[in-house]
């Protein structure tokens, strides 16, 4: 099942396009990395895929449902989401627990199963022992990890992650890569991850979409999947 398809997409924040002639597709059950230098519109590509931005031309189609008729559940972790200030009032377990509330169900009581999933998510990112800490007291890498724990706790069909390892040490990054690989292998979930750490991530991936600058000052999308295009300076 093809989850995401982009066909001849063009987008720009001004009259000058930052993405142009982009065509790609991502299927269910894949772990795909999006890589490229700073300024290569990787974040913009994710926002277009999710419908947070509208293309100037071309078509973007993200499936809204699954073959069994249920709604496709997406968890998006954008860049800098972990920039909580020191006065942020919630505690770690409260923040991650909020991932168990489905749309329109904020008043329901969480079940023992919900609490078990929250605990496992926190253990998976190495933050269970800090579950009672206030979020504002955590380091940048710790905040990033609890954002990932919240995404795991929501049990999405599709993870869309924009540099989720920012601020993490190598051990934490490797643990996250392994966890995402398990999500794909064990649960047939799909992961799209923007990263600057392609080499250490390669062994976990199915495919890579790489945005790269070509010779003679032109721009192109060089990838192991179907993708063509060039881009400008917006991130």
ABEGO torsion letter per residue (X at the ends): XBABBBBGBBBBABABBABBGBBBBBBBGBBBBBBEBBGAGAAAAAAAAAGABBBABEBBBBBABBAAGBBBBBBBBBBGAABBBAABABBAAAAAAAAABBBGAAABBBBAAAAAAAAAAAAAAGAAAAAABBAAABBAAAAAAAAAAAAAAAGBABBBBBGAABGBBAAAAAAAAAAAAAAAAAAGBBBBBBBAAAAAAAAABABBBBBBBBBGGBBBBBBABBBBEBBBABX
